[in-house]
Amino acid sequence: MSCEDVKTYLGPCSLHFASVKTGAWRVVRPHTDSSLCVLCGICEKYCPVDAITVRGRKDEAPGLSLALDFCKGCGICANVCPKDAVKMISEREAQNG
């Protein structure tokens, strides 16, 4: 897919939104429970900024890789997970442990 195809598919605003680091304004972030995750990839498909990558399809250790620098905390991943493996937790809770 070329850059022009991506711009047409996502639109110029979405492309810019996905490429900007989140900063300190995010209130919640996704937290995954690897024991519940079945690596279905639904969260990866629905993430509007492409911040989730499902590992384990090749020679990698299985699990989800979260690009928290780009995650906006929208919660779509938690809403679409069929196994409730993704939960949204507060930034404060994430920093405390």
Backbone as JSON Lines, residues from 0, in Angstrom:
{"i":0,"aa":"M","n":[0.85,-1.17,0.0],"ca":[0.0,0.0,0.0],"c":[0.9,1.23,0.0]}
{"i":1,"aa":"S","n":[0.67,2.11,-0.93],"ca":[1.49,3.32,-1.03],"c":[0.99,4.38,-0.05]}
{"i":2,"aa":"C","n":[1.77,5.41,0.11],"ca":[1.41,6.52,0.99],"c":[0.1,7.17,0.54]}
{"i":3,"aa":"E","n":[-0.08,7.3,-0.75],"ca":[-1.31,7.9,-1.27],"c":[-2.53,7.03,-0.96]}
{"i":4,"aa":"D","n":[-2.35,5.7,-1.02],"ca":[-3.44,4.79,-0.69],"c":[-3.82,4.93,0.79]}
{"i":5,"aa":"V","n":[-2.82,5.07,1.63],"ca":[-3.08,5.23,3.07],"c":[-3.82,6.53,3.32]}
{"i":6,"aa":"K","n":[-3.41,7.62,2.67],"ca":[-4.08,8.9,2.85],"c":[-5.53,8.83,2.41]}
{"i":7,"aa":"T","n":[-5.8,8.11,1.33],"ca":[-7.16,7.97,0.84],"c":[-7.99,7.11,1.78]}
{"i":8,"aa":"Y","n":[-7.39,6.05,2.29],"ca":[-8.09,5.11,3.16],"c":[-8.38,5.74,4.53]}
{"i":9,"aa":"L","n":[-7.38,6.33,5.14],"ca":[-7.53,6.88,6.48],"c":[-7.99,8.33,6.49]}
{"i":10,"aa":"G","n":[-7.63,9.07,5.46],"ca":[-7.93,10.5,5.45],"c":[-6.78,11.26,6.08]}
{"i":11,"aa":"P","n":[-6.59,12.5,5.72],"ca":[-5.44,13.27,6.21],"c":[-5.46,13.5,7.71]}
{"i":12,"aa":"C","n":[-6.64,13.66,8.31],"ca":[-6.71,13.9,9.75],"c":[-6.33,12.65,10.53]}
{"i":13,"aa":"S","n":[-6.83,11.5,10.11],"ca":[-6.51,10.25,10.8],"c":[-5.04,9.93,10.69]}
{"i":14,"aa":"L","n":[-4.45,10.16,9.54],"ca":[-3.04,9.88,9.35],"c":[-2.2,10.74,10.28]}
{"i":15,"aa":"H","n":[-2.56,12.0,10.43],"ca":[-1.83,12.89,11.33],"c":[-2.06,12.48,12.79]}
{"i":16,"aa":"F","n":[-3.29,12.15,13.15],"ca":[-3.64,11.75,14.5],"c":[-2.85,10.52,14.93]}
{"i":17,"aa":"A","n":[-2.68,9.57,14.04],"ca":[-1.99,8.33,14.36],"c":[-0.48,8.52,14.47]}
{"i":18,"aa":"S","n":[0.07,9.53,13.86],"ca":[1.51,9.69,13.85],"c":[2.02,10.61,14.96]}
{"i":19,"aa":"V","n":[1.15,11.18,15.75],"ca":[1.54,12.11,16.8],"c":[1.59,11.37,18.14]}
{"i":20,"aa":"K","n":[2.69,11.56,18.87],"ca":[2.79,10.94,20.18],"c":[1.73,11.53,21.11]}
{"i":21,"aa":"T","n":[1.25,10.72,22.02],"ca":[0.13,11.1,22.87],"c":[0.49,12.2,23.86]}
{"i":22,"aa":"G","n":[1.62,12.11,24.5],"ca":[1.97,13.1,25.51],"c":[1.37,12.74,26.86]}
{"i":23,"aa":"A","n":[1.08,13.73,27.67],"ca":[0.63,13.49,29.03],"c":[-0.88,13.63,29.2]}
{"i":24,"aa":"W","n":[-1.63,13.79,28.14],"ca":[-3.06,14.02,28.28],"c":[-3.91,12.77,28.36]}
{"i":25,"aa":"R","n":[-3.34,11.6,28.09],"ca":[-4.13,10.36,28.15],"c":[-4.47,10.06,29.61]}
{"i":26,"aa":"V","n":[-5.7,9.67,29.89],"ca":[-6.17,9.41,31.25],"c":[-6.15,7.91,31.57]}
{"i":27,"aa":"V","n":[-6.49,7.08,30.57],"ca":[-6.48,5.63,30.76],"c":[-5.65,4.98,29.68]}
{"i":28,"aa":"R","n":[-5.17,3.8,29.97],"ca":[-4.38,3.03,29.0],"c":[-4.8,1.57,29.04]}
{"i":29,"aa":"P","n":[-4.54,0.84,27.96],"ca":[-4.9,-0.58,27.95],"c":[-3.91,-1.41,28.76]}
{"i":30,"aa":"H","n":[-4.43,-2.41,29.41],"ca":[-3.61,-3.38,30.15],"c":[-4.09,-4.75,29.71]}
{"i":31,"aa":"T","n":[-3.17,-5.61,29.32],"ca":[-3.56,-6.92,28.79],"c":[-3.29,-8.03,29.8]}
{"i":32,"aa":"D","n":[-4.16,-9.0,29.8],"ca":[-3.99,-10.22,30.59],"c":[-3.64,-11.33,29.6]}
{"i":33,"aa":"S","n":[-2.36,-11.68,29.57],"ca":[-1.89,-12.64,28.57],"c":[-2.48,-14.03,28.76]}
{"i":34,"aa":"S","n":[-2.95,-14.33,29.97],"ca":[-3.56,-15.65,30.19],"c":[-4.94,-15.77,29.53]}
{"i":35,"aa":"L","n":[-5.59,-14.64,29.28],"ca":[-6.9,-14.65,28.64],"c":[-6.83,-14.44,27.13]}
{"i":36,"aa":"C","n":[-5.76,-13.82,26.66],"ca":[-5.63,-13.46,25.25],"c":[-5.47,-14.71,24.37]}
{"i":37,"aa":"V","n":[-6.25,-14.77,23.3],"ca":[-6.18,-15.9,22.37],"c":[-5.52,-15.48,21.04]}
{"i":38,"aa":"L","n":[-4.94,-14.28,21.0],"ca":[-4.23,-13.76,19.82],"c":[-5.12,-13.71,18.58]}
{"i":39,"aa":"C","n":[-6.38,-13.34,18.77],"ca":[-7.31,-13.3,17.64],"c":[-7.04,-12.12,16.71]}
{"i":40,"aa":"G","n":[-6.47,-11.03,17.24],"ca":[-6.12,-9.88,16.4],"c":[-7.23,-8.87,16.2]}
{"i":41,"aa":"I","n":[-8.36,-9.05,16.85],"ca":[-9.46,-8.11,16.68],"c":[-9.07,-6.73,17.18]}
{"i":42,"aa":"C","n":[-8.41,-6.67,18.33],"ca":[-7.99,-5.37,18.88],"c":[-7.03,-4.67,17.93]}
{"i":43,"aa":"E","n":[-6.15,-5.43,17.31],"ca":[-5.18,-4.87,16.35],"c":[-5.91,-4.27,15.15]}
{"i":44,"aa":"K","n":[-6.95,-4.94,14.67],"ca":[-7.7,-4.46,13.51],"c":[-8.49,-3.2,13.8]}
{"i":45,"aa":"Y","n":[-9.03,-3.09,15.02],"ca":[-9.9,-1.97,15.36],"c":[-9.15,-0.76,15.92]}
{"i":46,"aa":"C","n":[-7.89,-0.89,16.3],"ca":[-7.14,0.23,16.87],"c":[-7.01,1.34,15.83]}
{"i":47,"aa":"P","n":[-7.55,2.54,16.13],"ca":[-7.53,3.61,15.12],"c":[-6.15,4.2,14.86]}
{"i":48,"aa":"V","n":[-5.21,3.99,15.76],"ca":[-3.87,4.55,15.55],"c":[-2.82,3.46,15.34]}
{"i":49,"aa":"D","n":[-3.24,2.23,15.19],"ca":[-2.33,1.11,14.93],"c":[-1.29,0.96,16.04]}
{"i":50,"aa":"A","n":[-1.73,1.1,17.29],"ca":[-0.82,1.04,18.44],"c":[-0.69,-0.37,19.0]}
{"i":51,"aa":"I","n":[-1.43,-1.33,18.46],"ca":[-1.41,-2.71,18.96],"c":[-0.88,-3.63,17.87]}
{"i":52,"aa":"T","n":[0.03,-4.5,18.26],"ca":[0.56,-5.52,17.36],"c":[0.45,-6.86,18.05]}
{"i":53,"aa":"V","n":[-0.13,-7.83,17.36],"ca":[-0.23,-9.18,17.91],"c":[1.06,-9.91,17.56]}
{"i":54,"aa":"R","n":[1.76,-10.37,18.6],"ca":[2.99,-11.14,18.41],"c":[2.68,-12.62,18.52]}
{"i":55,"aa":"G","n":[3.59,-13.42,18.03],"ca":[3.44,-14.87,18.16],"c":[3.01,-15.57,16.9]}
{"i":56,"aa":"R","n":[2.82,-14.81,15.85],"ca":[2.42,-15.43,14.59],"c":[3.61,-15.98,13.82]}
{"i":57,"aa":"K","n":[4.79,-15.52,14.18],"ca":[6.0,-16.0,13.5],"c":[6.89,-16.64,14.56]}
{"i":58,"aa":"D","n":[8.12,-16.16,14.71],"ca":[9.05,-16.72,15.68],"c":[9.14,-15.88,16.96]}
{"i":59,"aa":"E","n":[8.12,-15.07,17.21],"ca":[8.13,-14.19,18.37],"c":[7.4,-14.84,19.55]}
{"i":60,"aa":"A","n":[7.68,-14.32,20.74],"ca":[6.93,-14.78,21.91],"c":[5.49,-14.29,21.78]}
{"i":61,"aa":"P","n":[4.51,-15.14,22.08],"ca":[3.11,-14.73,21.9],"c":[2.7,-13.63,22.87]}
{"i":62,"aa":"G","n":[1.78,-12.79,22.42],"ca":[1.24,-11.73,23.25],"c":[0.93,-10.49,22.43]}
{"i":63,"aa":"L","n":[0.52,-9.44,23.12],"ca":[0.23,-8.17,22.47],"c":[1.36,-7.2,22.75]}
{"i":64,"aa":"S","n":[1.72,-6.45,21.75],"ca":[2.7,-5.38,21.9],"c":[1.95,-4.06,21.78]}
{"i":65,"aa":"L","n":[2.04,-3.23,22.81],"ca":[1.34,-1.96,22.84],"c":[2.32,-0.81,22.66]}
{"i":66,"aa":"A","n":[2.08,0.03,21.69],"ca":[2.89,1.24,21.49],"c":[2.24,2.36,22.28]}
{"i":67,"aa":"L","n":[2.54,2.42,23.56],"ca":[1.87,3.37,24.44],"c":[2.21,4.82,24.13]}
{"i":68,"aa":"D","n":[3.29,5.06,23.4],"ca":[3.6,6.44,22.98],"c":[2.54,6.99,22.04]}
{"i":69,"aa":"F","n":[1.88,6.11,21.3],"ca":[0.89,6.54,20.31],"c":[-0.55,6.22,20.72]}
{"i":70,"aa":"C","n":[-0.75,5.37,21.72],"ca":[-2.09,5.02,22.18],"c":[-2.78,6.26,22.75]}
{"i":71,"aa":"K","n":[-4.01,6.49,22.32],"ca":[-4.76,7.66,22.76],"c":[-5.69,7.35,23.93]}
{"i":72,"aa":"G","n":[-5.81,6.08,24.31],"ca":[-6.66,5.71,25.43],"c":[-8.13,5.69,25.11]}
{"i":73,"aa":"C","n":[-8.48,5.39,23.87],"ca":[-9.89,5.45,23.44],"c":[-10.71,4.29,23.98]}
{"i":74,"aa":"G","n":[-10.08,3.14,24.25],"ca":[-10.78,1.99,24.81],"c":[-11.44,1.08,23.81]}
{"i":75,"aa":"I","n":[-11.26,1.33,22.53],"ca":[-11.87,0.46,21.52],"c":[-11.35,-0.96,21.66]}
{"i":76,"aa":"C","n":[-10.08,-1.11,21.93],"ca":[-9.48,-2.45,22.06],"c":[-10.16,-3.25,23.18]}
{"i":77,"aa":"A","n":[-10.43,-2.6,24.29],"ca":[-11.1,-3.27,25.41],"c":[-12.54,-3.62,25.07]}
{"i":78,"aa":"N","n":[-13.2,-2.77,24.31],"ca":[-14.6,-3.01,23.95],"c":[-14.77,-4.15,22.95]}
{"i":79,"aa":"V","n":[-13.8,-4.34,22.06],"ca":[-13.96,-5.37,21.03],"c":[-13.35,-6.71,21.41]}
{"i":80,"aa":"C","n":[-12.6,-6.78,22.5],"ca":[-11.95,-8.04,22.89],"c":[-12.99,-9.07,23.31]}
{"i":81,"aa":"P","n":[-13.08,-10.21,22.61],"ca":[-14.1,-11.21,22.94],"c":[-13.81,-11.97,24.23]}
{"i":82,"aa":"K","n":[-12.6,-11.94,24.72],"ca":[-12.22,-12.69,25.92],"c":[-11.95,-11.78,27.12]}
{"i":83,"aa":"D","n":[-12.21,-10.5,27.0],"ca":[-11.95,-9.52,28.06],"c":[-10.5,-9.55,28.53]}
{"i":84,"aa":"A","n":[-9.58,-9.76,27.59],"ca":[-8.16,-9.79,27.92],"c":[-7.56,-8.39,27.99]}
{"i":85,"aa":"V","n":[-8.26,-7.41,27.47],"ca":[-7.79,-6.03,27.5],"c":[-8.71,-5.22,28.4]}
{"i":86,"aa":"K","n":[-8.12,-4.6,29.39],"ca":[-8.87,-3.73,30.31],"c":[-8.24,-2.35,30.25]}
{"i":87,"aa":"M","n":[-9.04,-1.34,30.45],"ca":[-8.52,0.02,30.53],"c":[-8.28,0.35,31.99]}
{"i":88,"aa":"I","n":[-7.06,0.77,32.3],"ca":[-6.71,1.16,33.66],"c":[-6.26,2.61,33.66]}
{"i":89,"aa":"S","n":[-6.37,3.27,34.79],"ca":[-5.98,4.67,34.87],"c":[-4.45,4.79,34.79]}
{"i":90,"aa":"E","n":[-4.0,5.91,34.3],"ca":[-2.56,6.17,34.21],"c":[-1.93,6.12,35.59]}
{"i":91,"aa":"R","n":[-2.65,6.63,36.57],"ca":[-2.14,6.64,37.94],"c":[-1.96,5.2,38.45]}
{"i":92,"aa":"E","n":[-2.94,4.35,38.17],"ca":[-2.84,2.95,38.57],"c":[-1.68,2.25,37.87]}
{"i":93,"aa":"A","n":[-1.46,2.57,36.61],"ca":[-0.37,1.97,35.84],"c":[1.0,2.39,36.38]}
{"i":94,"aa":"Q","n":[1.11,3.62,36.82],"ca":[2.39,4.11,37.35],"c":[2.68,3.55,38.73]}
{"i":95,"aa":"N","n":[1.64,3.25,39.52],"ca":[1.84,2.72,40.87],"c":[2.09,1.23,40.91]}
{"i":96,"aa":"G","n":[1.9,0.56,39.82],"ca":[2.2,-0.86,39.86],"c":[1.39,-1.65,38.98]}
